[in-house]
């Protein structure tokens, strides 16, 4: 049975998420602030954390960063703020998904299933190594080098880059990227793809040129190996 930690200072939010999650067969623990969540992570293992952003004592972003230092647990962030900046910051610190309040509990359950499945059984990673000018990609080792310097990226940036490279020179729609990289499509948000493409381009520096925007459609990795 997968175990979930729900962290929110609003008891009603915790109760709703707990009710739906237990109905889906998950074991659910609760924390009312970031400090409490960190202490629980130190003593217990969780398959997923659902974390509110605005909380007393310690906000969700700060708590997430501290938790990632202790254990690599996937995090779905809850927030009343839906601005791109807030989502971008969350993805940069390593969250797996971002859900804006008010949310549909059924949609949240669907996202929970996807994130847990994706992290419990990582897809087989090819052992291929790629080199495009000064950009080196080691998929088996999940390492990327730009002009000899190792680049640190979020897990989803790696996944997105590897998928684009494996399908280099092929046009990929946003829906296809959502389905293949995030594992969902019907409740996905095109802006999720665009936000991560922006982050990935920043990480690749001058080699951002290999990621081509296909207006009105999606993206492709265009290069000769």
Secondary structure, DSSP 8 states (H G I E B T S, - for coil): --EEEEE-S-HHHHHHHHHHHHHTT-EEEEESSHHHHHHHHHHS--SEEEEESS-SSS-HHHHHHHHHHH----EEEEES---HHHHHHHHHTT-SEEEESS--HHHHHHHHHHHHHHHHS-------EEEETTEEEETTTTEEEETTEEE---HHHHHHHHHHHHTTTS-EEHHHHIIIIIS--TT--HHHHHHHHHHHHHHHGGGGGGEEEETTTEEEE----
